[in-house]
Amino acid sequence: MPELLLFNKPYGVICQFSDHPLHPTLSSYIEAPGFYPAGRLDTDSEGLLLLTDHGPLQARIADPRHKLPKTYWVQVEGVPDEAALEALRRGVDLGDFHTLPAEVRLMAPPALWPRQPPIRVRKSIPDSWIELTIREGKNRQVRRMTAKVGLPTLRLVRVRIGDWQLDGLEPGQMRRLEVELSRRPMPAVARPQRPRR
């Protein structure tokens, strides 16, 4: 049965196993030969990254044709008004492409781990949190979308991909699951694993 790793990628970690001269990579946290990321997450973003050793499952997760929803908690500079939220819901013209309609709502600040390094704080400008769900995965798409509507992203945490979610994983922790492909893939119960040091 195909296996899937749910990994909470810390800020500053690059989504590759080969060494990088400036940043830590997945090999600093995960020892799972044959597993590769199903999709990517920017170095300056945090949260859920899925890895698998099964090609068809990797394609099912990463291929944009399947339009698997991805949910992010986004700390933005400023306070969104209804016009900005509605623009995100309709889809945003980013010049090189027009995003699909997104699901978005204001949310209370979530109980997250402290980010290292902390975000920049400007005392004269408030910040807010939104929950944003998209069904694409273009390069730096969420950051570009919020900037387009006047809400620069300060912190970006992916909390869900399809039916899989962080579910209490701390940064650097992972959970190993078996996935049944004959039906809609659903998470199974598994214990978190501590990062390898």
C-alpha positions as CSV (number, residue, x, y, z in Angstrom):
1,M,0.0,0.0,0.0
2,P,1.4,3.5,-0.9
3,E,2.8,5.5,2.0
4,L,2.6,9.2,2.6
5,L,4.7,11.4,4.9
6,L,3.0,14.5,6.4
7,F,5.8,16.9,7.3
8,N,5.6,20.3,9.0
9,K,8.3,22.2,7.1
10,P,9.9,24.8,9.2
11,Y,10.7,28.3,7.9
12,G,13.9,28.5,5.9
13,V,14.0,24.9,4.9
14,I,14.3,24.1,1.2
15,C,12.1,21.4,-0.3
16,Q,15.0,19.2,-1.6
17,F,17.2,16.5,-0.1
18,S,20.5,17.5,-1.7
19,D,22.7,19.9,0.2
20,H,22.3,23.6,-0.2
21,P,25.0,26.1,0.7
22,L,22.7,28.6,2.5
23,H,19.7,26.7,3.9
24,P,18.9,23.5,5.6
25,T,17.1,20.9,3.5
26,L,14.7,18.0,4.0
27,S,17.6,15.7,4.7
28,S,18.1,17.5,8.0
29,Y,14.7,16.2,9.2
30,I,13.7,13.2,7.2
31,E,15.4,9.9,6.6
32,A,13.1,8.1,4.1
33,P,15.0,6.8,1.0
34,G,12.8,6.8,-2.1
35,F,10.4,9.5,-0.8
36,Y,10.0,12.7,-2.7
37,P,7.9,15.8,-2.2
38,A,4.5,15.8,-3.9
39,G,4.4,19.5,-4.7
40,R,6.6,22.2,-3.1
41,L,6.5,24.9,-0.4
42,D,8.6,28.0,-0.7
43,T,11.6,28.3,1.5
44,D,10.1,31.3,3.4
45,S,6.7,29.5,3.9
46,E,5.9,27.0,6.7
47,G,3.6,24.1,7.2
48,L,2.3,21.0,5.5
49,L,4.4,19.2,2.9
50,L,3.5,15.8,1.6
51,L,6.1,13.3,0.5
52,T,5.5,9.8,-1.0
53,D,7.4,6.9,-2.6
54,H,4.5,6.2,-5.0
55,G,4.5,7.8,-8.4
56,P,0.8,7.7,-9.1
57,L,0.0,9.1,-5.7
58,Q,2.6,11.9,-6.2
59,A,0.9,12.8,-9.5
60,R,-2.5,12.8,-7.9
61,I,-1.4,15.2,-5.3
62,A,0.8,17.5,-7.3
63,D,-0.8,17.6,-10.8
64,P,-2.8,20.9,-11.1
65,R,-5.4,19.0,-13.2
66,H,-6.7,17.3,-10.0
67,K,-7.2,20.8,-8.4
68,L,-6.6,19.5,-4.9
69,P,-7.6,22.3,-2.5
70,K,-4.7,23.8,-0.4
71,T,-5.5,25.9,2.6
72,Y,-3.2,28.5,4.1
73,W,-3.3,30.7,7.2
74,V,-1.9,34.0,6.1
75,Q,-0.7,36.9,8.3
76,V,-1.0,40.0,6.2
77,E,-0.1,43.6,6.7
78,G,-3.2,45.8,7.1
79,V,-6.8,44.9,7.7
80,P,-8.7,43.4,4.7
81,D,-11.9,45.2,3.8
82,E,-14.8,43.4,2.0
83,A,-13.6,44.6,-1.4
84,A,-10.2,42.9,-1.0
85,L,-11.7,39.7,0.2
86,E,-14.2,39.7,-2.7
87,A,-11.4,40.3,-5.2
88,L,-9.6,37.1,-3.9
89,R,-12.9,35.2,-4.1
90,R,-13.4,36.2,-7.7
91,G,-9.8,35.5,-8.8
92,V,-7.0,38.0,-9.2
93,D,-5.2,39.0,-12.4
94,L,-1.5,38.6,-11.7
95,G,-0.4,39.6,-15.2
96,D,1.0,36.3,-16.3
97,F,-2.2,34.4,-15.3
98,H,-5.6,34.9,-13.7
99,T,-6.1,32.9,-10.5
100,L,-9.1,30.7,-10.0
101,P,-11.7,31.9,-7.5
102,A,-10.5,31.3,-3.9
103,E,-12.2,30.7,-0.6
104,V,-11.2,33.3,1.9
105,R,-12.3,34.5,5.4
106,L,-10.9,36.6,8.2
107,M,-9.8,34.6,11.2
108,A,-8.6,35.2,14.7
109,P,-4.8,34.9,15.2
110,P,-4.1,31.1,15.3
111,A,-2.2,29.4,18.1
112,L,1.0,28.7,16.2
113,W,4.6,28.0,17.1
114,P,6.8,31.1,17.2
115,R,8.5,31.7,13.8
116,Q,12.3,31.8,13.7
117,P,13.2,34.5,12.8
118,P,10.1,36.5,13.8
119,I,8.2,38.5,11.2
120,R,9.0,42.2,10.9
121,V,6.6,44.3,12.9
122,R,5.6,47.9,12.0
123,K,4.0,49.5,15.0
124,S,2.1,52.0,12.8
125,I,0.5,49.4,10.6
126,P,-1.9,46.7,12.0
127,D,-1.8,43.1,10.8
128,S,-4.5,40.5,10.3
129,W,-4.9,36.8,9.6
130,I,-6.9,35.3,6.8
131,E,-7.7,31.7,5.8
132,L,-7.2,31.2,2.1
133,T,-8.0,28.1,0.0
134,I,-6.8,27.8,-3.6
135,R,-6.8,24.9,-6.1
136,E,-3.7,25.9,-8.0
137,G,0.0,26.0,-7.0
138,K,1.8,28.6,-9.1
139,N,5.1,30.0,-7.9
140,R,4.6,32.3,-4.9
141,Q,0.9,32.5,-5.8
142,V,-0.6,33.3,-2.3
143,R,2.0,36.0,-1.7
144,R,1.3,37.6,-5.1
145,M,-2.5,37.4,-4.6
146,T,-2.5,39.2,-1.2
147,A,0.0,41.8,-2.5
148,K,-2.3,42.4,-5.5
149,V,-5.2,43.4,-3.2
150,G,-3.0,45.6,-1.0
151,L,-2.3,43.1,1.8
152,P,1.4,42.1,1.8
153,T,2.0,38.7,3.3
154,L,4.0,38.6,6.5
155,R,3.7,34.9,7.4
156,L,2.4,32.0,5.4
157,V,1.5,28.6,6.8
158,R,0.0,25.8,4.8
159,V,-2.3,23.8,7.1
160,R,-4.2,21.5,4.7
161,I,-3.9,19.7,1.3
162,G,-7.0,17.9,0.2
163,D,-8.0,15.7,3.2
164,W,-4.6,15.9,4.9
165,Q,-3.8,18.4,7.5
166,L,-1.2,19.3,10.1
167,D,-3.2,18.0,13.0
168,G,-0.8,19.2,15.8
169,L,2.5,18.4,14.1
170,E,5.2,20.7,15.4
171,P,7.8,22.2,13.0
172,G,10.2,19.4,12.0
173,Q,7.8,16.6,13.0
174,M,6.3,14.1,10.5
175,R,3.5,11.5,10.5
176,R,3.6,8.4,8.3
177,L,0.4,7.2,6.7
178,E,-0.7,4.3,4.5
179,V,-3.1,5.5,1.7
180,E,-5.7,3.4,-0.1
181,L,-5.9,4.6,-3.7
182,S,-9.1,2.6,-4.6
183,R,-11.2,5.4,-3.0
184,R,-10.7,9.0,-2.1
185,P,-7.5,9.1,0.0
186,M,-8.1,9.8,3.6
187,P,-5.6,10.1,6.5
188,A,-5.1,7.1,8.7
189,V,-4.2,7.3,12.4
190,A,-0.4,7.3,12.9
191,R,2.0,8.6,15.5
192,P,4.1,11.7,14.9
193,Q,7.8,11.2,14.5
194,R,10.4,13.5,15.9
195,P,12.9,15.2,13.5
196,R,16.2,13.4,12.9
197,R,19.2,15.3,14.2
